[in-house]
Amino acid sequence: MSIDKTLFERLGGRGVFVKVHKIFYDKLFADEWLGKYMEGKIQDLLEDQQTDFMVSIMGGPNRFAGKTPKWAHSHMVITDELFSLRHQLLSESIKEAGVGDALREEWLAVDDTFRRALVKSTEEKCVKAYPTQPILNYPKP
């Protein structure tokens, strides 16, 4: 009898997620457009939170204690083009970490399920967590 492995297990466990997210966040912070959204953020903390979140939704241990993606990004104007750029950088990061194409495509399919919840084309569609929270909306450079 064969037992199906989770995507987490097939990817190779937490270490793969840590490696991918280090590469990915290096790219995000360095990007001319996405980097603006990262200003003032602690990269290591974001990497750890993203790792915990993705591990939990891909069948690994659930250590995630942060906000859902929709709520964490509710104050950001994230266009479809911006999400696609982020998605491309994630694809590159997964590949650079040595993950094979089939598993990379599975990971990207999971990631793409968040597009609908995150993409907002105008500031009016954003929601602040508190009254003085700024709406982040940076034009494409």
C-alpha positions in Angstrom: 0.0 0.0 0.0 1.3 3.4 -1.0 0.7 6.5 1.1 0.6 9.8 -0.8 3.2 12.3 0.5 2.2 15.9 1.0 3.7 18.6 -1.2 5.8 19.6 1.9 7.3 16.1 2.0 7.8 15.9 -1.7 9.6 19.2 -1.8 12.0 17.9 0.9 10.9 19.5 4.1 11.4 22.8 5.8 14.9 23.4 4.7 13.9 23.7 1.1 11.3 26.4 2.1 13.9 28.3 4.1 16.3 28.2 1.1 13.7 29.3 -1.4 12.4 32.1 0.8 15.9 33.5 1.4 16.5 33.7 -2.3 13.0 35.0 -2.9 13.2 37.8 -0.3 16.6 38.8 -1.5 15.0 39.4 -4.9 11.9 41.2 -3.5 14.0 43.6 -1.4 16.3 44.3 -4.4 13.5 44.8 -6.9 13.0 48.4 -8.0 9.2 48.1 -7.6 8.5 45.4 -5.1 11.3 46.7 -2.9 9.3 49.8 -2.1 6.7 47.6 -0.4 9.5 46.1 1.7 10.9 49.4 3.0 11.1 49.4 6.8 10.5 45.7 7.0 12.8 43.1 8.7 13.7 40.6 5.9 14.5 37.7 8.3 11.2 38.1 10.0 9.3 38.1 6.6 11.2 35.0 5.4 10.4 33.1 8.6 6.7 34.1 8.5 6.5 33.1 4.8 8.2 29.8 5.5 5.9 29.0 8.4 2.8 29.9 6.3 3.8 27.9 3.2 4.9 24.9 5.2 1.6 24.8 7.0 -0.5 25.0 3.8 1.6 22.5 2.0 1.1 19.8 4.6 4.0 20.4 7.0 3.8 21.3 10.7 1.7 24.3 11.5 3.8 26.9 13.3 2.2 29.9 11.5 0.9 32.5 13.9 0.7 35.6 11.6 -2.1 37.3 9.7 -3.7 35.7 6.7 -2.3 36.9 3.4 -5.5 38.9 2.6 -5.4 40.7 5.9 -1.6 41.3 6.0 -1.8 42.9 2.5 -5.1 44.7 2.9 -3.5 48.1 2.9 -1.5 47.6 -0.3 -2.5 48.3 -3.8 -1.3 45.1 -5.5 -2.1 45.1 -9.2 -2.3 41.9 -11.3 1.0 43.0 -12.9 2.7 43.5 -9.5 1.4 40.1 -8.3 2.7 38.5 -11.6 6.1 40.1 -11.1 6.2 38.7 -7.5 5.1 35.3 -8.9 7.9 35.3 -11.5 10.5 36.1 -8.8 9.2 33.2 -6.8 9.4 30.9 -9.8 13.0 31.9 -10.3 13.8 31.5 -6.6 12.3 28.0 -6.5 14.4 27.0 -9.6 17.6 28.6 -8.2 17.1 26.6 -5.0 17.3 23.4 -7.0 13.6 22.3 -7.0 12.6 20.4 -10.1 10.2 21.8 -12.6 7.2 19.6 -11.7 7.4 20.5 -8.0 8.0 24.1 -8.9 4.8 24.2 -10.9 2.9 22.7 -8.0 4.3 25.3 -5.6 3.4 28.1 -8.1 -0.1 26.7 -8.5 -0.6 26.9 -4.7 0.9 30.4 -4.6 -1.4 31.6 -7.5 -4.5 30.7 -5.4 -3.8 33.8 -3.4 -3.9 36.1 -6.4 -7.7 36.8 -6.1 -7.5 37.6 -2.4 -4.5 40.0 -2.8 -5.0 41.8 -6.1 -6.6 45.3 -5.7 -6.5 47.8 -8.4 -7.3 51.0 -6.5 -6.7 52.5 -3.1 -10.5 52.5 -2.5 -10.4 48.7 -2.3 -7.7 48.7 0.4 -8.5 48.4 4.1 -6.4 49.9 6.9 -5.7 47.8 10.1 -5.7 51.1 12.0 -6.6 54.7 11.1 -3.1 56.0 10.6 -1.8 53.1 8.6 -0.7 54.3 5.2 -2.1 52.8 2.0 0.9 51.5 0.1 0.6 52.3 -3.6 3.8 52.6 -5.7 3.7 53.2 -9.4 5.7 50.9 -11.7 9.2 52.5 -12.1 
